[in-house]
């Protein structure tokens, strides 16, 4: 099977990562090779879904030079990982594995809540490897100038769009540079085809808002952890969403299933999402092959930034591990080896953060489902321009308040007023300062 065919078939696993991340009944897996000499070391890891396969593929390659190292991966489901990790950290590290997968939006929260819970990778020499990754991943995996996580997959964003709908409406996607351009295009598409410009779960999720904020270089919190909902750029992002909503260009969908349904039935012209959504499209909308394209998020001003990220994770080593040297050696190999990272992309749909991986021919290939467009080249080229979103340990509460603010705005409230009220509520819940 050709590399291109493998990419089209095997990246379907990405859909499983999103739609079934909290449900798994698999038993622990172990990859072992008998050691011809040297002390045997068995590492343990917690991960979920396709990440398990990526680890086991990597250790099989690693064992060519390190046959004494084996890896036992427990596939226990995303939310179960966090429940067990939090419980173990609170108990001083009891029952924890050597290695654990943590999503990027949770890393800083764990480091704040358990500052001694994870291995300081800088002390092991990771600083010399850090520049192999984009700036935003470095910031998300570091605290106080020290690294605590190995960057892994990422979610560079784009506008997955229906070329057939754009063509029917006479809209050229290559001419869309700004959100104002897209607004005008959306009006034309709606009038000519009936399709909405984009989907949103208006009252339960704010993914579009988060991508817009990230693109503008702002987020729920600033770099110092202060609540930043009143930032003019945050207000600008929410006001832009309101503009689309007021013009009836946003289809209100019910969660993930609603977005997938809109993808299948063609009721939306674009789906702004991370690169990982490719897998869902080719899996759930098989009959639309050749009808898709991707362009970068529109900028807020001509020539402005169009890069953002949605999703992604990294690997951490628990401080109580009895095998920190072996765990560090394997994870450094895993995260900085181009062949390993390309295989994780090709076989499991995990978009790498390792910058050197983008020189692999895989990222230059035409993607038939997307009309022969080099979509992986497009996504890889934005990685170095993605601003850092600042999450903090209070990210979950900030997300909750932001969704409430978004709901108020879609119900007619002024964006600045809705965000100010959300900031005040969040301050009461977290005791953080409001900018």
Residue pairs with C-beta under 8 A, 6 or more apart in sequence:
1 9
3 346
3 361
3 362
3 365
4 365
4 366
4 367
4 368
6 346
6 347
7 346
7 362
7 365
7 367
8 282
8 367
8 368
8 369
10 346
10 347
10 348
10 349
11 278
11 279
11 282
11 346
11 348
11 349
12 279
12 282
12 283
12 349
13 49
13 50
13 53
13 279
13 348
13 349
14 50
14 276
14 277
14 278
14 279
14 280
14 348
14 349
14 350
15 279
15 280
15 283
15 284
16 49
16 50
17 49
17 50
17 51
17 276
17 279
17 349
18 256
18 276
18 280
19 256
19 260
19 280
20 49
21 48
21 49
21 77
21 78
21 79
22 77
22 78
22 79
22 80
23 77
24 48
24 49
24 75
24 76
24 77
26 52
26 75
27 75
28 72
28 73
28 74
28 75
29 52
29 56
29 72
29 73
29 74
29 75
30 42
30 70
30 71
30 72
30 73
31 56
31 59
31 60
31 63
31 70
31 71
31 73
32 70
33 60
33 63
33 67
33 70
34 67
35 67
35 68
36 67
37 68
38 67
38 68
39 68
40 68
40 70
41 68
41 69
41 70
41 323
41 326
42 69
42 70
42 71
42 72
43 69
43 70
43 71
43 72
43 98
43 99
43 323
43 326
43 327
43 330
44 71
44 72
44 73
44 74
44 97
44 98
44 99
45 55
45 71
45 72
45 73
45 74
45 97
45 98
45 99
45 100
45 101
46 73
46 74
46 76
46 81
46 84
46 85
46 97
46 99
46 100
46 101
47 55
47 73
47 74
47 75
47 81
47 100
47 101
48 75
48 76
48 77
48 78
48 81
48 101
49 75
49 78
50 348
50 349
50 350
51 101
51 152
51 313
51 348
51 350
52 73
52 75
53 347
53 348
54 343
54 344
54 347
54 348
54 350
55 71
55 73
55 334
56 71
56 73
57 340
57 343
57 344
57 347
58 330
58 333
58 334
58 337
58 340
58 343
58 344
59 69
59 70
59 71
59 330
61 337
61 339
61 340
62 69
62 330
62 333
62 334
63 69
63 70
66 329
66 330
69 326
69 329
69 330
71 330
74 97
76 84
78 103
81 100
81 101
82 106
84 95
84 96
85 96
85 100
85 102
85 110
87 95
88 94
88 95
88 96
88 318
89 96
89 110
89 113
89 114
89 117
90 114
92 320
93 117
93 318
93 319
93 320
94 320
96 318
96 320
96 321
97 318
97 321
98 317
98 318
98 321
98 322
98 323
98 324
98 326
98 327
99 315
99 316
99 317
99 318
99 321
99 327
99 330
99 331
100 315
100 316
100 317
100 318
101 152
101 313
101 314
101 315
101 316
102 110
102 149
102 313
102 314
102 315
102 316
103 311
103 312
103 313
104 137
104 140
104 141
104 311
104 312
104 313
104 314
104 391
105 389
105 391
105 395
106 391
106 395
107 140
107 141
107 148
107 149
107 314
107 316
107 391
108 140
108 143
108 390
108 391
108 392
108 393
108 395
109 391
109 392
109 393
109 394
109 395
110 117
110 118
110 316
110 393
111 117
111 118
111 143
111 148
112 143
112 392
112 393
113 393
115 143
116 319
117 318
117 319
118 148
118 149
118 316
118 317
118 318
118 319
119 148
119 316
119 317
119 318
119 319
119 321
119 324
119 327
119 328
120 146
120 147
120 148
121 146
121 147
121 148
121 149
121 150
121 317
121 328
122 145
122 146
122 147
123 146
124 324
124 325
124 328
124 332
126 147
126 150
126 332
127 147
129 332
129 335
129 336
130 138
130 147
132 336
132 354
132 355
132 356
133 151
133 353
133 354
133 355
134 154
134 353
134 355
134 383
134 384
134 386
135 384
135 386
135 388
136 309
136 386
136 387
136 388
136 389
137 151
137 154
137 312
137 314
137 353
138 147
138 151
139 388
140 149
140 151
140 312
140 314
140 388
140 389
140 391
141 147
141 148
141 149
141 150
141 151
141 314
142 148
148 316
149 314
149 315
149 316
150 314
150 315
150 316
150 331
150 332
150 334
150 335
151 314
151 335
151 353
151 354
152 312
152 313
152 314
152 315
152 335
152 350
152 352
152 353
153 276
153 311
153 312
153 313
153 344
153 350
153 351
153 352
153 353
154 274
154 275
154 309
154 311
154 312
154 351
154 352
154 353
154 383
155 274
155 275
155 276
155 309
155 310
155 311
155 312
155 351
156 274
156 275
156 307
156 308
156 309
156 351
156 379
156 380
156 382
156 383
156 386
157 211
157 215
157 272
157 273
157 274
157 275
157 296
157 297
157 307
157 308
157 309
157 310
157 382
158 272
158 273
158 275
158 294
158 295
158 296
158 297
158 375
158 378
158 379
159 173
159 182
159 270
159 271
159 272
159 294
159 295
159 296
159 297
159 298
160 263
160 270
160 271
160 272
160 273
160 277
160 278
160 281
160 292
160 293
160 294
161 173
161 269
161 270
161 271
161 292
161 293
161 294
161 295
162 195
162 266
162 268
162 269
162 270
162 288
162 291
162 292
163 173
163 291
163 292
163 293
163 371
164 266
164 291
165 189
165 193
165 195
165 266
165 269
166 172
166 173
166 185
166 189
166 269
166 293
168 192
168 193
169 185
169 188
169 189
169 191
169 192
169 193
169 269
170 188
170 192
171 185
171 188
171 189
173 293
173 295
174 295
175 181
176 182
176 185
176 295
176 298
177 298
177 299
177 302
178 298
178 299
178 300
178 301
178 302
178 304
179 240
179 298
179 299
179 300
180 298
181 298
182 197
182 298
183 197
183 243
183 244
183 247
183 249
185 197
186 196
186 197
186 198
186 244
186 247
186 249
186 269
187 247
187 249
189 195
189 197
189 269
190 196
190 197
190 248
190 249
193 269
194 267
195 266
195 267
195 268
195 269
196 248
196 249
196 250
196 251
196 262
196 267
196 268
196 269
197 244
197 249
197 250
197 268
197 269
197 270
198 208
198 244
198 249
198 250
198 251
198 268
198 269
198 270
198 271
198 272
199 250
199 251
199 252
199 253
199 258
199 259
199 262
199 268
199 271
200 207
200 208
200 241
200 245
200 250
200 251
200 252
200 253
201 207
201 252
201 253
201 254
201 255
201 258
201 259
202 245
202 250
202 252
202 406
202 407
202 410
203 252
203 403
203 406
203 407
203 410
204 254
204 255
204 403
205 255
205 403
206 399
206 402
206 403
206 406
207 272
207 273
207 310
208 241
208 272
209 237
209 238
209 241
209 402
209 406
210 219
210 310
210 389
210 402
211 272
211 297
211 308
211 310
212 237
212 240
212 241
212 297
212 300
212 308
213 219
213 220
213 233
213 234
213 237
213 389
214 308
214 309
214 310
214 386
214 387
214 389
215 297
215 299
215 300
215 305
215 306
215 307
215 308
215 387
216 233
216 234
216 236
216 237
216 300
216 305
216 387
217 233
217 305
217 387
218 228
218 231
218 233
218 234
218 237
219 228
219 234
219 389
219 390
219 391
220 227
220 228
220 229
220 390
220 391
220 392
220 395
220 398
220 399
220 402
220 426
221 227
221 228
221 390
221 391
221 392
221 394
221 398
221 432
222 228
222 231
222 390
222 435
223 388
223 390
225 390
225 392
225 432
226 432
226 433
226 434
226 435
227 398
227 423
227 426
227 427
227 430
227 432
227 433
227 434
227 435
228 234
228 435
229 401
229 402
229 405
229 419
229 420
229 422
229 423
229 426
229 434
230 416
230 419
230 420
230 423
230 434
230 435
231 435
234 419
235 415
235 416
235 419
236 300
238 405
238 406
238 409
238 415
238 418
238 419
239 415
239 416
240 300
241 250
241 406
241 409
241 410
242 409
242 410
242 415
244 250
245 409
245 410
250 410
251 262
251 267
251 268
252 410
253 259
253 261
253 262
259 271
260 280
260 284
262 268
262 271
263 271
263 280
263 281
263 284
263 285
264 284
264 285
266 288
271 277
272 297
273 310
274 309
274 310
274 311
274 312
274 351
275 351
275 375
275 376
275 379
276 311
276 349
276 351
278 349
278 375
279 349
281 288
281 292
281 369
282 289
282 369
289 368
289 369
290 368
290 369
290 370
290 371
291 371
292 369
292 370
292 371
293 370
293 371
293 373
294 370
294 373
294 375
294 378
294 379
295 378
296 306
296 307
296 378
296 382
297 306
297 307
297 308
298 306
299 305
299 306
305 385
305 387
306 382
306 385
307 382
307 383
307 385
307 386
307 387
308 382
308 386
308 387
309 386
309 389
312 353
315 331
315 334
315 335
317 324
317 327
317 328
317 331
321 327
333 340
334 340
335 341
335 354
336 354
338 354
338 356
338 357
338 359
338 360
341 352
341 354
341 357
342 352
342 357
342 360
342 362
344 350
344 352
345 351
345 352
345 357
345 362
346 362
351 379
352 358
353 383
355 383
355 384
357 363
358 377
358 380
358 381
358 383
362 376
363 374
363 376
363 377
363 380
364 374
364 376
364 377
365 374
365 376
366 372
366 373
366 374
367 373
367 374
367 375
367 376
392 398
392 432
394 426
394 429
394 430
394 432
397 426
397 429
397 430
398 426
401 422
401 423
401 425
401 426
401 429
402 422
404 422
404 425
405 415
405 418
405 419
405 421
405 422
406 418
408 418
408 421
409 415
409 418
423 434
424 434
426 432
426 434
427 433
427 434
